[in-house]
Amino acid sequence: MRLLTGRRMIGRLAIQNVAPGLELSHLDVLDVVRRAEATGEVTVGTIADILRIDPSRASRIVADMVARGVLRRKASQADARRIVVVLTSLGQRLLSEIQAQKYSVIGSIFADWSAEDIKSFSLLFDRYVTGYERVIEARLKETTD
C-alpha cells in the first residue's frame, strides 16, 4: 500500500519535477537510505537486504545514482575498510519534493473530509498497514524456516 500510494504516482510526479531520468527503483533506494541512516551507516548490502533484491542489482542501482549525483560513496567512520552510501543535496531535494507532492495530493483528497473522518481514517489506515506488514513478515518467515 505504501509503495502504491507513497512512491509510485507521487514518485513519478517528483521525478518529473526534480530529476527527470530517474526511475522508481531509485526512489526506493533513496527511501531506504533515508530510513536506514537513522539507525546507522548504510551499505549496498543494507539496501539489498531491505529491498530484498540481489546485492549485485543493488550495487548497479547505487552506482547509477552516484553517477547521477543523487548518492555518494564515502568511507565508513566506524571501519575505514567499508564503503557507505549517503544522500547528496540533490537526493535530499528529491526526497523533499516527494514529501511536498505527497502532502499536496493528500491535502486534495481530504479537502472535503471532516476532521473526525480524517482522524478515523488515519487510525484505521495505520492499523491496516501495521497488520499487513505483520502478516507479510510472518509469511515470509514461514517460507524461510
TIVO-2410 file (N, C-alpha, C; in nm, 3 decimals):
# residues 145
REC num residu      c1      c2      c3 atome chaine
REC   1      M   0.083  -0.118   0.000     N      A
REC   1      M   0.000   0.000   0.000    CA      A
REC   1      M   0.088   0.125   0.000     C      A
REC   2      R   0.190   0.124   0.085     N      A
REC   2      R   0.279   0.241   0.088    CA      A
REC   2      R   0.350   0.260  -0.045     C      A
REC   3      L   0.389   0.150  -0.109     N      A
REC   3      L   0.455   0.160  -0.239    CA      A
REC   3      L   0.361   0.221  -0.343     C      A
REC   4      L   0.237   0.175  -0.344     N      A
REC   4      L   0.142   0.225  -0.443    CA      A
REC   4      L   0.111   0.372  -0.423     C      A
REC   5      T   0.079   0.410  -0.300     N      A
REC   5      T   0.037   0.548  -0.276    CA      A
REC   5      T   0.153   0.641  -0.249     C      A
REC   6      G   0.255   0.590  -0.183     N      A
REC   6      G   0.362   0.677  -0.139    CA      A
REC   6      G   0.469   0.707  -0.240     C      A
REC   7      R   0.496   0.611  -0.330     N      A
REC   7      R   0.610   0.633  -0.417    CA      A
REC   7      R   0.579   0.616  -0.565     C      A
REC   8      R   0.475   0.546  -0.597     N      A
REC   8      R   0.453   0.520  -0.738    CA      A
REC   8      R   0.399   0.642  -0.811     C      A
REC   9      M   0.280   0.684  -0.782     N      A
REC   9      M   0.224   0.800  -0.854    CA      A
REC   9      M   0.292   0.930  -0.808     C      A
REC  10      I   0.304   0.943  -0.679     N      A
REC  10      I   0.368   1.063  -0.625    CA      A
REC  10      I   0.515   1.065  -0.665     C      A
REC  11      G   0.578   0.949  -0.664     N      A
REC  11      G   0.718   0.939  -0.706    CA      A
REC  11      G   0.737   0.983  -0.850     C      A
REC  12      R   0.643   0.944  -0.935     N      A
REC  12      R   0.651   0.985  -1.075    CA      A
REC  12      R   0.645   1.137  -1.089     C      A
REC  13      L   0.558   1.201  -1.011     N      A
REC  13      L   0.549   1.347  -1.013    CA      A
REC  13      L   0.680   1.410  -0.967     C      A
REC  14      A   0.736   1.355  -0.859     N      A
REC  14      A   0.860   1.410  -0.805    CA      A
REC  14      A   0.974   1.395  -0.905     C      A
REC  15      I   0.984   1.279  -0.968     N      A
REC  15      I   1.089   1.259  -1.068    CA      A
REC  15      I   1.073   1.359  -1.182     C      A
REC  16      Q   0.952   1.373  -1.227     N      A
REC  16      Q   0.924   1.466  -1.337    CA      A
REC  16      Q   0.965   1.609  -1.301     C      A
REC  17      N   0.939   1.648  -1.176     N      A
REC  17      N   0.966   1.786  -1.135    CA      A
REC  17      N   1.110   1.813  -1.095     C      A
REC  18      V   1.179   1.713  -1.042     N      A
REC  18      V   1.312   1.737  -0.985    CA      A
REC  18      V   1.425   1.668  -1.060     C      A
REC  19      A   1.403   1.544  -1.100     N      A
REC  19      A   1.514   1.467  -1.156    CA      A
REC  19      A   1.467   1.378  -1.270     C      A
REC  20      P   1.428   1.438  -1.382     N      A
REC  20      P   1.386   1.356  -1.495    CA      A
REC  20      P   1.496   1.255  -1.530     C      A
REC  21      G   1.456   1.136  -1.563     N      A
REC  21      G   1.554   1.033  -1.597    CA      A
REC  21      G   1.574   0.931  -1.487     C      A
REC  22      L   1.539   0.967  -1.364     N      A
REC  22      L   1.547   0.868  -1.257    CA      A
REC  22      L   1.433   0.768  -1.274     C      A
REC  23      E   1.449   0.654  -1.211     N      A
REC  23      E   1.346   0.550  -1.216    CA      A
REC  23      E   1.288   0.531  -1.076     C      A
REC  24      L   1.175   0.464  -1.070     N      A
REC  24      L   1.111   0.441  -0.940    CA      A
REC  24      L   1.200   0.358  -0.848     C      A
REC  25      S   1.281   0.269  -0.903     N      A
REC  25      S   1.372   0.191  -0.819    CA      A
REC  25      S   1.473   0.283  -0.749     C      A
REC  26      H   1.507   0.395  -0.813     N      A
REC  26      H   1.596   0.492  -0.749    CA      A
REC  26      H   1.527   0.552  -0.626     C      A
REC  27      L   1.398   0.579  -0.637     N      A
REC  27      L   1.326   0.635  -0.523    CA      A
REC  27      L   1.318   0.535  -0.409     C      A
REC  28      D   1.303   0.407  -0.443     N      A
REC  28      D   1.303   0.304  -0.338    CA      A
REC  28      D   1.435   0.306  -0.263     C      A
REC  29      V   1.544   0.318  -0.336     N      A
REC  29      V   1.676   0.322  -0.273    CA      A
REC  29      V   1.690   0.449  -0.188     C      A
REC  30      L   1.645   0.562  -0.239     N      A
REC  30      L   1.651   0.687  -0.162    CA      A
REC  30      L   1.576   0.671  -0.030     C      A
REC  31      D   1.458   0.611  -0.036     N      A
REC  31      D   1.379   0.593   0.085    CA      A
REC  31      D   1.450   0.501   0.183     C      A
REC  32      V   1.512   0.395   0.133     N      A
REC  32      V   1.587   0.304   0.220    CA      A
REC  32      V   1.703   0.378   0.286     C      A
REC  33      V   1.777   0.455   0.208     N      A
REC  33      V   1.892   0.528   0.263    CA      A
REC  33      V   1.844   0.625   0.371     C      A
REC  34      R   1.736   0.698   0.342     N      A
REC  34      R   1.682   0.794   0.440    CA      A
REC  34      R   1.644   0.724   0.570     C      A
REC  35      R   1.570   0.614   0.559     N      A
REC  35      R   1.524   0.544   0.679    CA      A
REC  35      R   1.640   0.475   0.752     C      A
REC  36      A   1.729   0.411   0.678     N      A
REC  36      A   1.838   0.334   0.740    CA      A
REC  36      A   1.944   0.424   0.803     C      A
REC  37      E   1.962   0.545   0.749     N      A
REC  37      E   2.061   0.638   0.808    CA      A
REC  37      E   2.027   0.672   0.952     C      A
REC  38      A   1.900   0.665   0.987     N      A
REC  38      A   1.858   0.697   1.123    CA      A
REC  38      A   1.911   0.598   1.225     C      A
REC  39      T   1.945   0.477   1.179     N      A
REC  39      T   1.993   0.375   1.272    CA      A
REC  39      T   2.140   0.340   1.253     C      A
REC  40      G   2.205   0.405   1.159     N      A
REC  40      G   2.347   0.378   1.138    CA      A
REC  40      G   2.389   0.399   0.994     C      A
REC  41      E   2.507   0.353   0.962     N      A
REC  41      E   2.560   0.368   0.828    CA      A
REC  41      E   2.489   0.274   0.731     C      A
REC  42      V   2.478   0.318   0.606     N      A
REC  42      V   2.407   0.242   0.504    CA      A
REC  42      V   2.508   0.191   0.401     C      A
REC  43      T   2.505   0.061   0.377     N      A
REC  43      T   2.590   0.000   0.275    CA      A
REC  43      T   2.501  -0.053   0.163     C      A
REC  44      V   2.563  -0.093   0.055     N      A
REC  44      V   2.488  -0.155  -0.054    CA      A
REC  44      V   2.418  -0.281  -0.002     C      A
REC  45      G   2.484  -0.354   0.087     N      A
REC  45      G   2.423  -0.473   0.147    CA      A
REC  45      G   2.297  -0.440   0.225     C      A
REC  46      T   2.300  -0.328   0.298     N      A
REC  46      T   2.182  -0.283   0.372    CA      A
REC  46      T   2.067  -0.259   0.275     C      A
REC  47      I   2.096  -0.190   0.167     N      A
REC  47      I   1.994  -0.158   0.066    CA      A
REC  47      I   1.937  -0.287   0.008     C      A
REC  48      A   2.024  -0.381  -0.029     N      A
REC  48      A   1.979  -0.508  -0.087    CA      A
REC  48      A   1.890  -0.584   0.012     C      A
REC  49      D   1.931  -0.588   0.138     N      A
REC  49      D   1.853  -0.661   0.238    CA      A
REC  49      D   1.714  -0.600   0.256     C      A
REC  50      I   1.709  -0.470   0.271     N      A
REC  50      I   1.580  -0.404   0.297    CA      A
REC  50      I   1.487  -0.414   0.176     C      A
REC  51      L   1.542  -0.399   0.058     N      A
REC  51      L   1.459  -0.407  -0.063    CA      A
REC  51      L   1.437  -0.550  -0.110     C      A
REC  52      R   1.508  -0.643  -0.046     N      A
REC  52      R   1.500  -0.785  -0.083    CA      A
REC  52      R   1.535  -0.805  -0.231     C      A
REC  53      I   1.647  -0.746  -0.269     N      A
REC  53      I   1.698  -0.763  -0.405    CA      A
REC  53      I   1.839  -0.819  -0.397     C      A
REC  54      D   1.886  -0.870  -0.508     N      A
REC  54      D   2.020  -0.924  -0.517    CA      A
REC  54      D   2.123  -0.813  -0.492     C      A
REC  55      P   2.228  -0.840  -0.415     N      A
REC  55      P   2.329  -0.737  -0.390    CA      A
REC  55      P   2.390  -0.678  -0.518     C      A
REC  56      S   2.404  -0.758  -0.623     N      A
REC  56      S   2.462  -0.704  -0.747    CA      A
REC  56      S   2.366  -0.603  -0.811     C      A
REC  57      R   2.234  -0.629  -0.801     N      A
REC  57      R   2.136  -0.532  -0.852    CA      A
REC  57      R   2.142  -0.404  -0.770     C      A
REC  58      A   2.148  -0.418  -0.639     N      A
REC  58      A   2.157  -0.300  -0.551    CA      A
REC  58      A   2.283  -0.221  -0.585     C      A
REC  59      S   2.392  -0.289  -0.609     N      A
REC  59      S   2.518  -0.223  -0.643    CA      A
REC  59      S   2.506  -0.145  -0.774     C      A
REC  60      R   2.440  -0.204  -0.874     N      A
REC  60      R   2.421  -0.135  -1.003    CA      A
REC  60      R   2.334  -0.011  -0.988     C      A
REC  61      I   2.226  -0.023  -0.909     N      A
REC  61      I   2.138   0.093  -0.887    CA      A
REC  61      I   2.214   0.203  -0.815     C      A
REC  62      V   2.288   0.168  -0.711     N      A
REC  62      V   2.366   0.268  -0.636    CA      A
REC  62      V   2.470   0.333  -0.727     C      A
REC  63      A   2.539   0.254  -0.807     N      A
REC  63      A   2.639   0.310  -0.899    CA      A
REC  63      A   2.575   0.411  -0.994     C      A
REC  64      D   2.458   0.378  -1.045     N      A
REC  64      D   2.386   0.469  -1.134    CA      A
REC  64      D   2.348   0.597  -1.060     C      A
REC  65      M   2.302   0.583  -0.936     N      A
REC  65      M   2.261   0.701  -0.858    CA      A
REC  65      M   2.381   0.787  -0.821     C      A
REC  66      V   2.495   0.725  -0.797     N      A
REC  66      V   2.618   0.800  -0.770    CA      A
REC  66      V   2.656   0.879  -0.896     C      A
REC  67      A   2.649   0.814  -1.011     N      A
REC  67      A   2.682   0.881  -1.138    CA      A
REC  67      A   2.588   0.998  -1.166     C      A
REC  68      R   2.464   0.987  -1.120     N      A
REC  68      R   2.365   1.094  -1.142    CA      A
REC  68      R   2.371   1.203  -1.034     C      A
REC  69      G   2.453   1.182  -0.931     N      A
REC  69      G   2.468   1.283  -0.827    CA      A
REC  69      G   2.362   1.280  -0.718     C      A
REC  70      V   2.289   1.170  -0.708     N      A
REC  70      V   2.183   1.158  -0.608    CA      A
REC  70      V   2.237   1.099  -0.478     C      A
REC  71      L   2.332   1.009  -0.491     N      A
REC  71      L   2.401   0.948  -0.377    CA      A
REC  71      L   2.550   0.966  -0.394     C      A
REC  72      R   2.624   0.950  -0.284     N      A
REC  72      R   2.769   0.946  -0.295    CA      A
REC  72      R   2.820   0.839  -0.200     C      A
REC  73      R   2.936   0.788  -0.235     N      A
REC  73      R   3.000   0.688  -0.151    CA      A
REC  73      R   3.105   0.756  -0.065     C      A
REC  74      K   3.125   0.703   0.054     N      A
REC  74      K   3.232   0.753   0.139    CA      A
REC  74      K   3.278   0.642   0.232     C      A
REC  75      A   3.396   0.660   0.289     N      A
REC  75      A   3.450   0.561   0.382    CA      A
REC  75      A   3.369   0.564   0.511     C      A
REC  76      S   3.348   0.448   0.567     N      A
REC  76      S   3.276   0.436   0.694    CA      A
REC  76      S   3.356   0.503   0.805     C      A
REC  77      Q   3.287   0.568   0.894     N      A
REC  77      Q   3.353   0.627   1.010    CA      A
REC  77      Q   3.387   0.519   1.113     C      A
REC  78      A   3.311   0.410   1.111     N      A
REC  78      A   3.333   0.301   1.207    CA      A
REC  78      A   3.442   0.204   1.160     C      A
REC  79      D   3.455   0.187   1.029     N      A
REC  79      D   3.551   0.092   0.974    CA      A
REC  79      D   3.592   0.142   0.836     C      A
REC  80      A   3.709   0.200   0.826     N      A
REC  80      A   3.754   0.264   0.702    CA      A
REC  80      A   3.764   0.168   0.584     C      A
REC  81      R   3.758   0.038   0.610     N      A
REC  81      R   3.760  -0.060   0.500    CA      A
REC  81      R   3.623  -0.072   0.432     C      A
REC  82      R   3.520  -0.024   0.499     N      A
REC  82      R   3.383  -0.033   0.444    CA      A
REC  82      R   3.347   0.097   0.373     C      A
REC  83      I   3.266   0.082   0.269     N      A
REC  83      I   3.214   0.198   0.197    CA      A
REC  83      I   3.066   0.210   0.229     C      A
REC  84      V   3.025   0.331   0.263     N      A
REC  84      V   2.885   0.357   0.293    CA      A
REC  84      V   2.827   0.450   0.187     C      A
REC  85      V   2.696   0.457   0.184     N      A
REC  85      V   2.623   0.538   0.087    CA      A
REC  85      V   2.549   0.648   0.162     C      A
REC  86      V   2.560   0.772   0.112     N      A
REC  86      V   2.490   0.884   0.174    CA      A
REC  86      V   2.418   0.966   0.067     C      A
REC  87      L   2.318   1.039   0.111     N      A
REC  87      L   2.244   1.126   0.020    CA      A
REC  87      L   2.325   1.250  -0.014     C      A
REC  88      T   2.312   1.297  -0.137     N      A
REC  88      T   2.369   1.426  -0.175    CA      A
REC  88      T   2.260   1.532  -0.158     C      A
REC  89      S   2.292   1.656  -0.186     N      A
REC  89      S   2.189   1.761  -0.177    CA      A
REC  89      S   2.078   1.736  -0.279     C      A
REC  90      L   2.112   1.683  -0.397     N      A
REC  90      L   2.009   1.650  -0.496    CA      A
REC  90      L   1.919   1.539  -0.442     C      A
REC  91      G   1.976   1.438  -0.379     N      A
REC  91      G   1.897   1.331  -0.320    CA      A
REC  91      G   1.804   1.383  -0.212     C      A
REC  92      Q   1.855   1.473  -0.128     N      A
REC  92      Q   1.771   1.533  -0.024    CA      A
REC  92      Q   1.660   1.619  -0.085     C      A
REC  93      R   1.693   1.692  -0.191     N      A
REC  93      R   1.593   1.774  -0.259    CA      A
REC  93      R   1.484   1.687  -0.321     C      A
REC  94      L   1.523   1.576  -0.378     N      A
REC  94      L   1.426   1.484  -0.436    CA      A
REC  94      L   1.334   1.427  -0.328     C      A
REC  95      L   1.390   1.389  -0.214     N      A
REC  95      L   1.306   1.340  -0.104    CA      A
REC  95      L   1.211   1.449  -0.055     C      A
REC  96      S   1.258   1.572  -0.048     N      A
REC  96      S   1.171   1.684  -0.007    CA      A
REC  96      S   1.059   1.706  -0.107     C      A
REC  97      E   1.090   1.693  -0.235     N      A
REC  97      E   0.987   1.708  -0.339    CA      A
REC  97      E   0.883   1.597  -0.329     C      A
REC  98      I   0.928   1.477  -0.301     N      A
REC  98      I   0.834   1.366  -0.283    CA      A
REC  98      I   0.739   1.398  -0.168     C      A
REC  99      Q   0.796   1.446  -0.058     N      A
REC  99      Q   0.715   1.481   0.060    CA      A
REC  99      Q   0.616   1.593   0.026     C      A
REC 100      A   0.660   1.695  -0.046     N      A
REC 100      A   0.571   1.806  -0.085    CA      A
REC 100      A   0.459   1.756  -0.176     C      A
REC 101      Q   0.494   1.670  -0.272     N      A
REC 101      Q   0.392   1.614  -0.361    CA      A
REC 101      Q   0.292   1.530  -0.282     C      A
REC 102      K   0.344   1.453  -0.188     N      A
REC 102      K   0.257   1.368  -0.106    CA      A
REC 102      K   0.158   1.453  -0.027     C      A
REC 103      Y   0.208   1.558   0.039     N      A
REC 103      Y   0.119   1.645   0.116    CA      A
REC 103      Y   0.017   1.714   0.027     C      A
REC 104      S   0.058   1.753  -0.091     N      A
REC 104      S  -0.034   1.819  -0.183    CA      A
REC 104      S  -0.145   1.725  -0.228     C      A
REC 105      V  -0.108   1.603  -0.266     N      A
REC 105      V  -0.208   1.505  -0.310    CA      A
REC 105      V  -0.301   1.469  -0.195     C      A
REC 106      I  -0.245   1.440  -0.080     N      A
REC 106      I  -0.327   1.402   0.035    CA      A
REC 106      I  -0.418   1.518   0.076     C      A
REC 107      G  -0.365   1.639   0.073     N      A
REC 107      G  -0.448   1.756   0.106    CA      A
REC 107      G  -0.566   1.769   0.011     C      A
REC 108      S  -0.544   1.743  -0.115     N      A
REC 108      S  -0.653   1.749  -0.214    CA      A
REC 108      S  -0.758   1.641  -0.188     C      A
REC 109      I  -0.711   1.521  -0.154     N      A
REC 109      I  -0.804   1.411  -0.126    CA      A
REC 109      I  -0.891   1.444  -0.005     C      A
REC 110      F  -0.829   1.497   0.100     N      A
REC 110      F  -0.901   1.521   0.225    CA      A
REC 110      F  -0.968   1.658   0.232     C      A
REC 111      A  -0.962   1.735   0.126     N      A
REC 111      A  -1.013   1.873   0.129    CA      A
REC 111      A  -1.157   1.883   0.178     C      A
REC 112      D  -1.241   1.788   0.141     N      A
REC 112      D  -1.382   1.798   0.182    CA      A
REC 112      D  -1.420   1.697   0.290     C      A
REC 113      W  -1.319   1.637   0.356     N      A
REC 113      W  -1.346   1.544   0.466    CA      A
REC 113      W  -1.354   1.622   0.597     C      A
REC 114      S  -1.435   1.574   0.689     N      A
REC 114      S  -1.441   1.637   0.821    CA      A
REC 114      S  -1.317   1.596   0.901     C      A
REC 115      A  -1.287   1.672   1.003     N      A
REC 115      A  -1.172   1.639   1.089    CA      A
REC 115      A  -1.192   1.502   1.154     C      A
REC 116      E  -1.316   1.470   1.190     N      A
REC 116      E  -1.346   1.340   1.252    CA      A
REC 116      E  -1.321   1.226   1.153     C      A
REC 117      D  -1.362   1.245   1.027     N      A
REC 117      D  -1.339   1.142   0.924    CA      A
REC 117      D  -1.189   1.121   0.902     C      A
REC 118      I  -1.114   1.228   0.898     N      A
REC 118      I  -0.969   1.218   0.877    CA      A
REC 118      I  -0.905   1.142   0.993     C      A
REC 119      K  -0.945   1.176   1.114     N      A
REC 119      K  -0.889   1.108   1.232    CA      A
REC 119      K  -0.922   0.959   1.229     C      A
REC 120      S  -1.048   0.926   1.202     N      A
REC 120      S  -1.089   0.785   1.196    CA      A
REC 120      S  -1.012   0.711   1.088     C      A
REC 121      F  -1.003   0.771   0.971     N      A
REC 121      F  -0.932   0.708   0.861    CA      A
REC 121      F  -0.786   0.685   0.896     C      A
REC 122      S  -0.721   0.785   0.955     N      A
REC 122      S  -0.578   0.771   0.984    CA      A
REC 122      S  -0.554   0.659   1.085     C      A
REC 123      L  -0.640   0.646   1.184     N      A
REC 123      L  -0.624   0.538   1.282    CA      A
REC 123      L  -0.648   0.401   1.217     C      A
REC 124      L  -0.753   0.391   1.135     N      A
REC 124      L  -0.782   0.264   1.068    CA      A
REC 124      L  -0.676   0.229   0.965     C      A
REC 125      F  -0.628   0.329   0.893     N      A
REC 125      F  -0.527   0.303   0.791    CA      A
REC 125      F  -0.397   0.257   0.856     C      A
REC 126      D  -0.358   0.319   0.965     N      A
REC 126      D  -0.238   0.278   1.036    CA      A
REC 126      D  -0.255   0.134   1.087     C      A
REC 127      R  -0.370   0.104   1.138     N      A
REC 127      R  -0.398  -0.032   1.184    CA      A
REC 127      R  -0.389  -0.131   1.069     C      A
REC 128      Y  -0.443  -0.095   0.954     N      A
REC 128      Y  -0.439  -0.181   0.835    CA      A
REC 128      Y  -0.295  -0.205   0.790     C      A
REC 129      V  -0.217  -0.098   0.776     N      A
REC 129      V  -0.079  -0.111   0.727    CA      A
REC 129      V   0.005  -0.192   0.825     C      A
REC 130      T  -0.011  -0.166   0.953     N      A
REC 130      T   0.063  -0.240   1.055    CA      A
REC 130      T   0.028  -0.389   1.049     C      A
REC 131      G  -0.100  -0.420   1.036     N      A
REC 131      G  -0.143  -0.559   1.025    CA      A
REC 131      G  -0.091  -0.624   0.898     C      A
REC 132      Y  -0.096  -0.551   0.789     N      A
REC 132      Y  -0.046  -0.601   0.661    CA      A
REC 132      Y   0.101  -0.636   0.671     C      A
REC 133      E   0.179  -0.546   0.726     N      A
REC 133      E   0.323  -0.571   0.740    CA      A
REC 133      E   0.350  -0.690   0.831     C      A
REC 134      R   0.273  -0.701   0.939     N      A
REC 134      R   0.292  -0.812   1.033    CA      A
REC 134      R   0.262  -0.946   0.966     C      A
REC 135      V   0.152  -0.954   0.891     N      A
REC 135      V   0.115  -1.078   0.823    CA      A
REC 135      V   0.218  -1.115   0.716     C      A
REC 136      I   0.261  -1.019   0.637     N      A
REC 136      I   0.360  -1.047   0.532    CA      A
REC 136      I   0.491  -1.094   0.593     C      A
REC 137      E   0.538  -1.025   0.697     N      A
REC 137      E   0.663  -1.066   0.762    CA      A
REC 137      E   0.652  -1.208   0.817     C      A
REC 138      A   0.538  -1.242   0.878     N      A
REC 138      A   0.519  -1.377   0.932    CA      A
REC 138      A   0.520  -1.480   0.821     C      A
REC 139      R   0.456  -1.450   0.709     N      A
REC 139      R   0.452  -1.546   0.598    CA      A
REC 139      R   0.589  -1.561   0.531     C      A
REC 140      L   0.662  -1.451   0.523     N      A
REC 140      L   0.797  -1.460   0.469    CA      A
REC 140      L   0.886  -1.545   0.559     C      A
REC 141      K   0.869  -1.525   0.688     N      A
REC 141      K   0.948  -1.603   0.784    CA      A
REC 141      K   0.915  -1.752   0.775     C      A
REC 142      E   0.786  -1.784   0.755     N      A
REC 142      E   0.744  -1.923   0.741    CA      A
REC 142      E   0.813  -1.989   0.622     C      A
REC 143      T   0.829  -1.915   0.515     N      A
REC 143      T   0.888  -1.973   0.393    CA      A
REC 143      T   1.038  -1.990   0.405     C      A
REC 144      T   1.103  -1.918   0.498     N      A
REC 144      T   1.247  -1.930   0.514    CA      A
REC 144      T   1.286  -2.027   0.625     C      A
REC 145      D   1.190  -2.063   0.708     N      A
REC 145      D   1.219  -2.156   0.818    CA      A
REC 145      D   1.220  -2.299   0.775     C      A
***
